[in-house]
Amino acid sequence: MQPWSRPGAASLCQGFIMHPCRTAVSVLAMWAWGVAQAQPAAPAPGAANRGVYDFAYRIEGDKRVAPVQVFDDGRQTYMQFRVGQILPAIFTAGPQEERLAAVAWQGGYAVVAGTAREFTLRIGDVVARARYEGRASQAGMDGGSDMGAAAAQPAYGDTRAAPSHGARAYAASAGLPRGDMFSGHMPAGPAQAYEATPADRTMRQALARWAKASGWTFESEHWTVDVDIPLAGAASLGSDFKTAVRALLASTELSSRPLQPCFYSNRVLRIIPFAESCDRTAQVSGQQG
């Protein structure tokens, strides 16, 4: 059976800046499965022709294996994962069975050849799904059928699916404006992006550099954990300081030492273990009691 496709959609256009990064954390299992890699975002082949792409996918299921967003250019399907996320196996869901999809990395995205009505993303029993909900799907097309009429192709700007509550949560966790996942428009590029590179050597040094450039205070005493986390790759994490810090620390989520940021009104940044509270008064009271 030939894979289902929707002719007429052009290639992905340029300009998306939120890329996954690869951070060296002490979880060997992450590298056994594979982790979202840091690559500069590049457009799909032929992107300059029309810049039309289809974001009409609903993301459901477990956040641990779900992508941040899914879209296609009519020939390939692109999936973006959270910073440091373990990559799941990706299956195309057919009428009778699931088939393992061939996945390649291109410009920071996991690229699946072809399109499908539904993708299943799985690590063991942990499952998420990305379901196409464009007009073609709503019209009840049969899987594998060809779209002969150009009118059957959703028009650019009309292919948005109303995102589920869960899908909006995925966008927020990655620091994306909520509307950008399904808006049909790529977000405008910032004047200056927060980048983590191997030249920073450690996560702490990258945060110190960012804080200095943004007018925040982050000294050695504000890193309250007893280890440094080396950086083994590069990533551009947007133009908002707080969003970039949260995205970088999200890479420690599945490690043995998950971390979280604390932002204070006097523009002081502290990094603490995830299990602790940012309210230092509450911590002191708990110790005294």
C-alpha positions, 0 to 999 in steps of 0.5 A: 500500500502506498503511503497516504499523501496530500499533494499540492502543499509546498515546502516548509519556510524559513525562520524558526529559531527554537531548536533542540539542544543536546546537553551532557547530563548524567543519564546514559539511558538518554543517549541509548534511546537518542536525545533531541539534537542541536542543529541550526534550523534549515528550511525543507528543500524548495521552501523558497517556492511558496512557503506553504505548510500545514500545522493541522495536527492535534497532539495527544498523550503522554508529554514525555514522548509527545513532540512540541509540534508537528507539521508537513509540506505535503511530502514530508512530516516534521516533528520538533521535540523539547530540549533534551527529550528522549526520542521515541519510536515513530509509527504511522498508524494505518487502517490495519496496523502500525508501521515503523517510520523511517526518520532522519534529522534535518535542520533540527527536526525529526523528518518522516518521509511522507504524510499520514493521518496519524502518527504514534510515538512510543517508548515502551508503554508510554504513548502519544499521538499526532493526528491530522485534522485538516479539512481533507481529514474531516471530509472523510477521505479513505487512507491511501486515496489520491486527492484529484481535486485541488479544492480538496486541499486546505487553503493556506491559513485555513488548515489550523486545527484547534489545539487540545489543552495538552497541545497548548501545554507542550507549546508553553513548556518549550517557551513558544507563544501558544498561538504559534503551534497552529497559527500557520505563520512562523514566529518573527526572528528576534534581534538577539537570541540566547545561545548555549555553546560548547564554548560556555563549557558548563550550564552554569557559565552559560547562565552567567553570561546570559544574566550579565547580558540581561541585567540579572544577577547570577553569581557562583552562590546562586548555583546551589547544586554541588555539580556542574553540568557540561554542555556537549552541543549548541542551541539557540533558545529564543530572545526571552531570558526567562524562557531561555533559562527554563528551556535549558534547565528542562534538559535536566528533567530526566537526569538524576539531578533535575534542576529548576530556576528561581526568578526573584523581583530584585532580578536575581536568578538562582538554580536549585534542585527541582525538589526544593522550593524557590521560597527561601523563607519556607525552607528556613521555617521547615528546618526550624520546625 
